[in-house]
Amino acid sequence: MYRQLLEHSSLLIFPLIALVLFLTTFVAQVIRTYSRRAESYDRTASLPLGDD
């Protein structure tokens, strides 16, 4: 019964689109994070210790 309902449902495309969007965003952020040089994180890493 449920199988027939799900086979003909057009609403199943939305979870698939959401999954692809999430995976694309996640992979892009991982690539962006690992492609940055260590020097670009130096200023951010010292923020909690910085004096104003």
N, C-alpha and C positions, 0 to 999 in steps of 0.2 A: 504494500500500500504506500509506504513512505518512499520507496524506491521509484515508483511511477510518478509520484508528485515531484520528486527532486530531479528526475530525468528531464522533465518538461518545463521546469521552472526557469524563467529568464532572470530571476533575481540572484542566481549563483555567480553572475559575472562581477557583482560588486565586491564580494570578499576576495575574489581573485585579483581585481584591480587594486584593492587595498594592500594585499600581500605583495604584489609587484612593486607598488609605490614604496612600501616600507623597506623592502630588500634593496631597491635602488638607492634610497636615501641612506640606508645603513652602509652599504658598500662605498658610496661616495664619501661619507664621513670617515670611514676607515682609511681610504686612500688619501684623503686630505690630511688626516692626522699623521700618518706614517710618512708622507712625502715632505713634511716640513722639517727644516733643519733644527738642530738643538739650540742654536743661537736665537731662534725666534721665540723660544719659550723662556729665555733667561729673564726678561723683564717681567713676565707674568709670574714666574716662580718666586721672584723676590718681592712681590706685592705685599704679602702679609708682614714682611719684616721691614718694609720701607717706612721712613720717617717723613712726615709732612712738614 
